[in-house]
Amino acid sequence: MKLVRYGALGHERPGLIDAQGRLRDLSAHVSDIDAGALVHVGRARLAAIDPATLPEVTGAPRYGAPVAHVGKMICVGLNYTDHAAETGAEPPTQPILFMKATSTIMGANDDVVIPKGSVKTDWEVELGVVIGDTARHVRVEDALAHVAGYLVVNDLSERAFQLEHGGQWVKGKSCDTFGPIGPWLLTADEVADPQDLALWLEVNGHRYQDGNTRNMIFGVAELVSYVSRYMTLQPGDIISTGTPAGVGLGQKPPRYLRPGDVMELGIAGLGRQRQRTVAYDDTVPA
C-alpha cells in the first residue's frame, strides 16, 4: 500500500494511492496514519479494504508528511563509504547516530526555508524506515518484522551549524523544514529488498547524488537491531539511514543551497519530492 496524508497543513486526512495512481480517502476507516494504523494489526486491517470502495479524491491536493505524530527521528551519519570519503572521514565501525527534531518534518513538496544566518545549507537524499511494531533489543534476523514501511527523506543540513558551532550535529540538522518526508509510505510487504533501491537528488536540474542502498555500510535490519539496543523503537518512529556521495559539502568547491534553488529527489518505488528553497522571513510569526 501507498499510504498518504493529504490536505492543508495541519488539516491532513488519511488516504492511499490505488494501483491506478488515484488518491482514495481512508477517513471512514482510520483517523490518521499514525501508530494505530502502522502496527501489524492496523496495516492488515487497511490491506483488507478494497480501494475501489473508497471515495476518490479529485483535484491536486497537497501531500503532507505521510506519518502523523512521529515520536522520534533517528538519523545515521556516514553510512555510505563514498559519502564518508567525500567528507574526509573514516568509515565508521559502528553506526553513528544522532537525532533530528520532529519539528523539521513536513510534506514532500513544501518549501524549504534557508535558516536565519545560514551560509552552508546542504541536501541529503535518504531512505527512511518507519517502525510498525515496538522494537526493543531485537535480533538482526527479526528486525525487518518490526518495519511498517519505507519513505523518502531529505535530511537537510546546515553544515556551519553542524560542524563549526561546537557540540553535537543536532543543531545543523534540526532547523525548521529540514525534514521533508514522503510523498507516501510504501508498506514493507511491497519492498522486496530494502538493500536494492536506487536513490538520487538533483538541484536546479543537475544530478548531484546517484546511489543505491546496497552500498550502505550498515543495512536496514542491522540498523533497526542496533538502535533498539539503546532505545525502544515505537510505532511511527523513523530511522533515516544515511546518504550516498554527492552532497554540497563534497563538491569542489562546495556548493550550498540559496533561496530560489529547486531540489528534486526520489527513491525507486517510493516516489519523488520537489522543494523550492526560500529565504528566512523575520516578519512571519512563529
C-alpha positions, 0 to 999 in steps of 0.5 A: 500500500501507498499510504498518504496524508493529504490536505492543508497543513495541519488539516491532513486526512488519511488516504492511499494511492490505488494501483491506478495512481488515484488518491482514495480517502481512508477517513471512514476507516482510520483517523490518521496514519499514525501508530494505530494504523502502522502496527501489524494489526492496523496495516492488515486491517487497511490491506483488507479494504478494497480501494475501489470502495473508497471515495476518490479524491479529485483535484491536486491536493497537497501531500503532507508528511505521510506519518502523523505524530512521529515520536522520534527521528533517528538519523545515521551519519556516514553510512555510505563509504563514498559519502564518508570519503567525500567528507574526509572521514573514516568509515565508521565501525559502528553506526553513528547516530544522532537525532533530528527534531520532529519539528523539521518534518513536513510534506514532500513538496513544501518549501524549504526555508534557508535558516536565519544566518545560514551560509552552508545549507546542504541536501541529503537524499535518504531512505527512511524506515518507519517502525510498525511494531515496538522494537526493543533489543531485537535480533538482526534476523527479526528486525525487518518484522518490526518495519511498517514501511519505507519513505523518502527523506531529505535530511537537510543540513546546515553544515556551519551549524553542524560542524563549526558551532561546537557540540553535537550535529543536532543543531545543523540538522534540526532547523525548521523544514529540514525534514521533508518526508514522503510523498507516501509510505510504501508498506514493507510487504511491497519492498522486496529488498530494502538493500536494492533501491536506487536513490538520487537528488538533483538541484536546479536540474543537475544530478548531484547524488546517484546511489543505491542502498546496497552500498550502505555500510550498515543495512536496514535490519542491522540498523533497526537491531542496533538502535533498539539496543539503546532505545525502544523503537515505537510505532511511527518512529523513523530511522533515516539511514544515511546518504550516498556521495554527492552532497554540497559539502563534497563538491569542489568547491562546495556548493550550498543551497540559496533561496530560489534553488529547486531540489528534486529527489526520489527513491525507486518505488517510493516516489519523488519530492520537489522543494523550492528553497526560500529565504528566512522571513523575520516578519512571519510569526512563529 
